[in-house]
Amino acid sequence: MEICPFCGIRYSQGVRGGVATFICPPYDVINPEQQKFYYRVGEYNAIRLEFPLEQVEQSGVASSDKYHRAAETFQEWLEEGILKFDDQPSFYLHDHYFTYLGKRYMRRGLFVRLKLVPWGEGIYPHEETSPKDKSDRFQMMKACHANFSPLFCLYRDEEKSSAAIFSEVVQGEPVLKQVASPQEGDGGEERHDLWRITDRALQEKLIQFFSGRSLYLADGHHRYETALTYQQERQSSSPGSSGEASDYVLVSLVEFSDPGLVIFPIHRMVRGISPSLMENSQLLSRLEKFFVLDFVPLSGDVLEFLLSDESINDLIPEDCLFAVLGLKPGHLGLLRKRKTVVFEEIMPVDRSPVYQNFGISILNHVVLETALGLSRGKEHVSYTVSSAGAYQRVEQGEYQLAFLLRASRPDEIEAVVDAGDRMPRKSTYFYPKVPAGLVINSLG
């Protein structure tokens, strides 16, 4: 893969409030309440660029063109010096400190411009995508000509060559070292340390290192595909424009074995199941054709663990594909593969063996489609990273069932990609998200 340094756009150090008031999560994990919260955090918060409100009042007139407003805001902040271009092309080393389940972590990423190429030519997706999300990001990119939040890519470095370079970089003073209020999760304090790599010799070492690496896109599939579309449009409107900023996209590169690489499972909450199927153990009988089910009473330590949102991997045994709430009142159901069943006969024939044996694939095709007769559309399935939230919404009757999944491992992601396949949508949630607004990449 081809990477290159760039003159990043960053918040001026003279702007009051610091990083805690500037950054926000990427658009796709922000709910309406959080969107309003980040508007209140600071008048210059990147939410106004990354994910502006649908409608605001301007001089008494309602405006709903959020893309145009984001572009205007971006230009105003540049003109006023709120945002400034760095004076030299740089790579940016980012140490992201955070707390998860009472333990302190640090994840190290490298912000670069990545040359856009078609899927499979050095960069590989790991999840399926949605056309609606790509349309939204394309409108934003066309209006603002910038990347406000980086994609998140994984790479292998068994020789620790990149780690040696980074160790040299962090001997110098960071251009940013600030504590930020938590974006999400259990309320632990976050800190962001940022170094600019301007030394040409170090830049060349990194360029050479990544030229021989494959990248696995962990987070930002919609934004990468949007960047490809944006590149194609620019090239068609300006023939011979190859080599411009629009041929690149902002990414954060993280090594597969990084100790701060935390992955959450994304649980499924299901409704729209026929009442007759839920009654008289009919659904239980259908599921028992494919799975061996064991039920654990939801009491004492089990319920306390579930409601605490601790790592669900400690609640679901390794030999279980997933667990279910709502199938038997007051119990957590544990589903194991029935040895006499060949799931490959039920799964799509054009998918790889890795995909066919992946827990979420089995949930989608064997449980939702075959046993329940449901589609995976929004009217039937919703998603959450919170086991406590899933439990509460089933208890309140908002959903009939909730399927709790074990977290995917980095090697599982690598395996499905290496098989030339993709995981189902919403298979992984990398925590915490790389923030928007820390470093901005101009496409102009």
Secondary structure, DSSP 8 states (H G I E B T S, - for coil): --EE-B--EEE-TTSTT-HHHH-B--GGG--HHHHHHHHHH-TT-THHHHS--S-EEETTEEE--HHHHHHHHHHHHHHHTSEEE-SS-BEEEEEEEEEETTEEEEEEEEEEEEE---TTSSEEE-B---HHHHHHHHHHHHHH-EESS-EEEEE--TT-HHHHHHHHHTTS--SEEEEE---SSS---EEEEEEEE--HHHHHHHHHHHHT--EEEEE-HHHHHHHHHHHHHHHHHSTT-TTSGGGEEEEEEEETT-TT-EEE--EEEE----HHHHSTTHHHHHHHTTEEEEEEES-HHHHHHHHTT--GGGTS-TT-SEEEESSSTTEEEEEEE-TT--GGGTS-TTS-HHHHTSHHHHIIIIIIIIIS----STTTEEEES-HHHHHHHHHTTS-SEEEEE----HHHHHHHHHTT--B-SS--EEES---BTSSBEE--
